[in-house]
Amino acid sequence: MDEWLKLIMSTFPGRLKRNEYYVYDCPYCGNPRRNFQINIVSHVFHCWSCNRGGHLGTFFHDFNLDYSLLPERGERKESFQVEKERKEAVMALPEEADDILSSIGCFAKQALDYLKIDRGLTERDIFKYGIKYCYHGEYAGRVIVPLYESGDLVYFIARSYGYGVKPYLNPEMKRKDILPILWGDDPAELVIVEGVFDAIAVHKTGRTVLPMIGKALSKEQIARLVDMNFSKLIVMTDADAYSDGILLAKRLAKEELIVECARLPEEDADEISTEELVTILRTAKKPSMVDFVTAKMKM
């Protein structure tokens, strides 16, 4: 084991191991739900509570650790290639994206009202998930929800907060294998949902969740999920997309994954109380052959 990793393990006990990640209570914000993760392959860190993140050199400096123990970029071998591939997926938020909570004016208020009233988010949620808004430029009239993987921004959702423009105007996907997972209390089980606001609602229950950014997962995303060895996957969809969820569960089950399905009522996940969501997830069940046949007939 590398010396730098031994130093982290001895300094920050109580970790959970999840493939290439170590998951801790955040040493920056003190959140006790193990939302702080360290990627031991690419040497980056990120906290899903306070949004602190970056290279481990910054982390070592902040906590007075001996960052000379960290490997040089040229010494990384396998991890160097992993990081190189990840950089291809990194993008930037729109230049016009502005902070909602510190802005004034009618556009900021409209965006804030949309998130609070229509999406049921609090100001703490808006800060935690780094949600911004644009009042001019290509994404004018939209809130911007960033999605991260291993501390890197890999995608963002641009959702209109008013009328007169189509609901979504998302950037072109640079890679089809990104998995912008929001890690929760149990990193062994993963809930898969359709949209980013559904993902936030589920994440607030303490679950680990992945937004699909669409109706399905790509074969590249499924291959990565197989490699991550989750103990169980739960596909949760809206009532009108339940057949899509059943067919996705069938694709995942073919990879010898344990998959269950949960069906939302007529409302979206972000319109349901946390208590109701917890109950719905607890009642998730493995689809039957009748479910598969019925879903296929509806397509």
C-alpha positions as CSV (number, residue, x, y, z in Angstrom):
1,M,0.0,0.0,0.0
2,D,1.3,3.5,-0.9
3,E,2.5,5.6,1.9
4,W,0.2,8.5,1.1
5,L,-2.8,6.2,1.3
6,K,-1.6,4.8,4.7
7,L,-1.4,8.4,5.9
8,I,-5.0,9.1,5.0
9,M,-6.2,5.9,6.5
10,S,-4.4,6.6,9.8
11,T,-5.5,10.2,9.9
12,F,-9.2,9.8,9.0
13,P,-10.6,6.6,10.4
14,G,-14.0,5.2,10.0
15,R,-13.9,4.9,6.2
16,L,-16.0,2.8,3.8
17,K,-14.3,1.2,0.8
18,R,-16.1,1.3,-2.5
19,N,-14.0,0.1,-5.4
20,E,-11.6,3.0,-6.2
21,Y,-13.2,5.2,-3.6
22,Y,-12.8,5.7,0.2
23,V,-15.9,7.4,1.7
24,Y,-15.7,9.4,4.9
25,D,-17.5,11.9,7.0
26,C,-16.4,15.3,5.5
27,P,-13.5,16.9,7.4
28,Y,-14.4,20.3,5.9
29,C,-18.0,20.7,6.7
30,G,-18.4,17.9,9.4
31,N,-21.3,16.3,7.6
32,P,-21.6,12.8,9.3
33,R,-23.3,11.0,6.4
34,R,-20.1,10.0,4.6
35,N,-20.6,12.3,1.6
36,F,-16.9,12.9,1.3
37,Q,-15.1,10.6,-1.1
38,I,-11.5,10.2,-2.1
39,N,-10.7,8.5,-5.5
40,I,-7.5,6.6,-4.9
41,V,-6.9,6.0,-8.6
42,S,-7.2,9.6,-10.0
43,H,-6.1,11.2,-6.7
44,V,-9.1,13.6,-6.4
45,F,-11.6,14.3,-3.6
46,H,-15.1,15.7,-3.4
47,C,-17.8,16.3,-0.8
48,W,-21.4,16.2,-1.9
49,S,-22.5,18.2,1.1
50,C,-20.3,21.3,1.0
51,N,-19.1,20.8,-2.7
52,R,-15.4,21.0,-1.7
53,G,-13.2,19.1,-4.1
54,G,-10.0,19.0,-6.2
55,H,-6.7,17.2,-6.3
56,L,-5.4,15.5,-3.2
57,G,-2.5,17.9,-3.1
58,T,-5.0,20.6,-2.0
59,F,-6.5,18.2,0.6
60,F,-3.1,17.3,2.0
61,H,-2.2,21.0,2.2
62,D,-5.4,22.0,3.9
63,F,-4.9,19.4,6.7
64,N,-1.1,19.7,7.1
65,L,-0.4,16.3,5.6
66,D,2.9,15.5,3.9
67,Y,1.9,16.0,0.3
68,S,5.4,15.1,-0.8
69,L,4.2,11.5,-0.4
70,L,1.8,11.9,-3.3
71,P,3.0,10.4,-6.6
72,E,4.1,12.6,-9.4
73,R,1.9,12.7,-12.4
74,G,4.5,10.7,-14.4
75,E,4.5,7.9,-11.8
76,R,0.8,7.1,-12.0
77,K,1.0,4.5,-14.7
78,E,-2.5,3.0,-14.9
79,S,-4.1,5.9,-13.0
80,F,-2.6,8.4,-15.5
81,Q,-4.6,6.8,-18.3
82,V,-7.7,6.8,-16.2
83,E,-7.3,10.5,-15.5
84,K,-6.6,11.2,-19.1
85,E,-9.8,9.5,-20.2
86,R,-11.8,11.3,-17.5
87,K,-10.5,14.7,-18.7
88,E,-12.2,14.1,-22.0
89,A,-15.5,14.3,-20.3
90,V,-14.8,17.4,-18.3
91,M,-16.8,20.5,-19.3
92,A,-17.4,23.9,-17.9
93,L,-20.6,25.6,-16.7
94,P,-22.0,28.3,-19.0
95,E,-20.1,31.6,-18.5
96,E,-23.4,33.3,-17.8
97,A,-24.2,31.0,-14.9
98,D,-24.7,33.0,-11.8
99,D,-25.3,32.3,-8.1
100,I,-29.0,32.4,-7.3
101,L,-28.8,33.0,-3.6
102,S,-26.5,36.0,-3.8
103,S,-28.2,37.6,-6.8
104,I,-31.0,40.2,-6.7
105,G,-33.5,41.1,-9.3
106,C,-36.7,39.6,-10.9
107,F,-34.8,36.9,-12.8
108,A,-33.0,35.5,-9.8
109,K,-36.3,35.6,-7.8
110,Q,-38.1,33.8,-10.6
111,A,-35.4,31.1,-10.6
112,L,-35.4,30.8,-6.8
113,D,-39.2,30.5,-6.7
114,Y,-39.1,27.8,-9.3
115,L,-36.7,25.8,-7.3
116,K,-38.4,26.3,-4.0
117,I,-42.1,26.1,-5.0
118,D,-42.1,23.9,-8.1
119,R,-39.2,21.6,-7.1
120,G,-39.4,21.7,-3.3
121,L,-35.8,22.6,-2.7
122,T,-34.5,24.7,0.2
123,E,-31.8,27.3,0.0
124,R,-29.5,24.8,1.7
125,D,-30.2,22.3,-1.1
126,I,-29.5,24.9,-3.8
127,F,-26.1,25.7,-2.1
128,K,-25.3,22.0,-1.5
129,Y,-25.9,20.9,-5.1
130,G,-24.3,24.0,-6.6
131,I,-27.4,25.0,-8.6
132,K,-27.1,28.3,-10.6
133,Y,-29.1,30.2,-13.1
134,C,-28.7,32.1,-16.4
135,Y,-30.6,35.3,-17.2
136,H,-28.9,35.9,-20.5
137,G,-26.9,34.0,-23.1
138,E,-27.5,30.6,-24.7
139,Y,-29.1,29.2,-21.5
140,A,-31.1,32.3,-20.6
141,G,-34.2,31.6,-18.5
142,R,-32.8,28.3,-17.1
143,V,-31.5,26.9,-13.9
144,I,-28.2,25.0,-14.2
145,V,-27.7,21.8,-12.2
146,P,-24.1,20.5,-12.3
147,L,-23.3,16.8,-12.3
148,Y,-19.9,15.6,-11.0
149,E,-17.9,12.4,-11.2
150,S,-14.8,12.0,-9.0
151,G,-14.8,15.8,-8.4
152,D,-14.9,16.6,-12.2
153,L,-17.9,18.4,-13.8
154,V,-19.0,15.9,-16.5
155,Y,-22.4,17.3,-17.4
156,F,-25.0,19.8,-16.5
157,I,-28.8,20.0,-16.8
158,A,-30.3,23.3,-18.0
159,R,-34.0,23.5,-17.1
160,S,-36.3,26.4,-17.8
161,Y,-37.7,28.2,-14.8
162,G,-40.3,30.2,-16.8
163,Y,-42.5,30.1,-19.9
164,G,-41.7,30.8,-23.5
165,V,-38.7,28.4,-23.9
166,K,-38.6,24.6,-24.2
167,P,-38.1,22.8,-20.8
168,Y,-34.6,21.5,-21.4
169,L,-31.6,22.7,-23.4
170,N,-28.7,20.4,-22.3
171,P,-25.2,20.4,-23.7
172,E,-24.0,17.7,-26.1
173,M,-22.9,14.6,-24.2
174,K,-19.1,14.3,-24.6
175,R,-18.9,10.7,-23.4
176,K,-21.6,8.0,-23.1
177,D,-20.1,6.3,-20.1
178,I,-20.3,9.0,-17.4
179,L,-21.9,8.0,-14.0
180,P,-22.6,11.2,-12.0
181,I,-23.5,9.3,-8.9
182,L,-24.7,11.1,-5.8
183,W,-23.2,9.0,-3.0
184,G,-25.3,8.5,0.1
185,D,-25.2,6.6,3.4
186,D,-25.1,3.2,1.8
187,P,-22.6,3.1,-1.2
188,A,-23.4,-0.6,-1.8
189,E,-27.0,0.0,-3.2
190,L,-27.8,2.3,-6.1
191,V,-31.1,3.9,-7.0
192,I,-31.5,4.8,-10.7
193,V,-33.9,7.6,-11.6
194,E,-34.8,9.5,-14.7
195,G,-34.0,13.2,-13.9
196,V,-31.6,15.2,-11.8
197,F,-34.4,16.6,-9.6
198,D,-35.6,13.1,-8.9
199,A,-32.0,12.2,-8.0
200,I,-31.8,15.1,-5.6
201,A,-35.0,14.1,-3.9
202,V,-33.8,10.5,-3.5
203,H,-30.4,11.6,-2.3
204,K,-32.0,13.6,0.5
205,T,-33.3,10.4,1.9
206,G,-29.7,9.2,2.3
207,R,-29.7,6.9,-0.7
208,T,-27.0,6.6,-3.3
209,V,-28.5,7.6,-6.6
210,L,-27.8,8.0,-10.3
211,P,-29.8,10.2,-12.7
212,M,-30.1,8.6,-16.1
213,I,-30.3,12.0,-18.0
214,G,-32.9,10.4,-20.2
215,K,-35.1,7.3,-20.4
216,A,-32.3,4.7,-20.5
217,L,-28.7,3.9,-19.8
218,S,-26.1,3.4,-22.5
219,K,-24.3,0.1,-22.9
220,E,-21.1,1.9,-21.7
221,Q,-22.8,3.1,-18.5
222,I,-24.2,-0.4,-17.9
223,A,-20.7,-1.9,-18.3
224,R,-19.3,0.4,-15.7
225,L,-22.2,-0.4,-13.3
226,V,-21.3,-4.1,-13.7
227,D,-17.7,-3.3,-12.7
228,M,-18.8,-1.3,-9.7
229,N,-20.3,-4.4,-8.0
230,F,-23.3,-2.8,-6.4
231,S,-25.1,-5.3,-4.1
232,K,-28.5,-4.1,-5.5
233,L,-29.9,-1.7,-8.0
234,I,-33.4,-0.1,-7.8
235,V,-34.9,1.4,-10.9
236,M,-37.4,4.0,-9.9
237,T,-39.5,5.7,-12.6
238,D,-42.6,7.9,-12.9
239,A,-45.9,6.1,-13.4
240,D,-46.0,6.9,-17.1
241,A,-42.4,5.5,-17.6
242,Y,-42.8,2.4,-15.5
243,S,-42.6,0.1,-18.6
244,D,-39.3,1.8,-19.6
245,G,-38.1,1.0,-16.0
246,I,-39.1,-2.6,-16.3
247,L,-37.2,-3.0,-19.6
248,L,-34.1,-1.3,-18.2
249,A,-34.3,-3.7,-15.2
250,K,-34.3,-6.6,-17.7
251,R,-31.2,-5.3,-19.4
252,L,-29.4,-4.9,-16.1
253,A,-30.5,-8.4,-14.9
254,K,-29.0,-9.9,-18.0
255,E,-25.6,-8.7,-16.6
256,E,-26.3,-10.9,-13.5
257,L,-27.1,-7.8,-11.4
258,I,-29.7,-7.9,-8.6
259,V,-32.4,-5.4,-9.8
260,E,-35.7,-4.3,-8.3
261,C,-38.2,-1.8,-9.6
262,A,-40.1,1.0,-7.7
263,R,-43.0,2.8,-9.2
264,L,-43.8,6.4,-8.3
265,P,-47.5,7.6,-8.2
266,E,-48.6,10.3,-10.6
267,E,-46.2,12.8,-9.1
268,D,-42.5,13.1,-9.8
269,A,-40.1,12.2,-7.0
270,D,-39.4,15.8,-6.2
271,E,-43.1,16.3,-5.5
272,I,-43.3,13.5,-2.9
273,S,-42.4,13.8,0.7
274,T,-39.2,12.2,2.0
275,E,-41.2,9.8,4.1
276,E,-43.2,8.7,1.1
277,L,-40.1,8.2,-1.0
278,V,-38.5,6.0,1.7
279,T,-41.7,3.9,1.8
280,I,-41.7,3.5,-2.0
281,L,-38.1,2.5,-2.1
282,R,-38.6,-0.1,0.7
283,T,-41.5,-1.7,-1.3
284,A,-39.4,-2.1,-4.5
285,K,-39.6,-5.6,-5.9
286,K,-38.0,-7.8,-8.5
287,P,-40.0,-7.6,-11.8
288,S,-41.8,-10.8,-12.8
289,M,-42.0,-12.3,-16.2
290,V,-45.5,-11.0,-16.5
291,D,-44.1,-7.5,-15.8
292,F,-41.6,-7.9,-18.6
293,V,-44.2,-9.1,-21.1
294,T,-46.6,-6.4,-20.2
295,A,-43.9,-3.7,-20.6
296,K,-42.8,-5.1,-23.9
297,M,-46.4,-5.0,-25.2
298,K,-46.7,-1.3,-24.3
299,M,-43.7,-0.3,-26.3
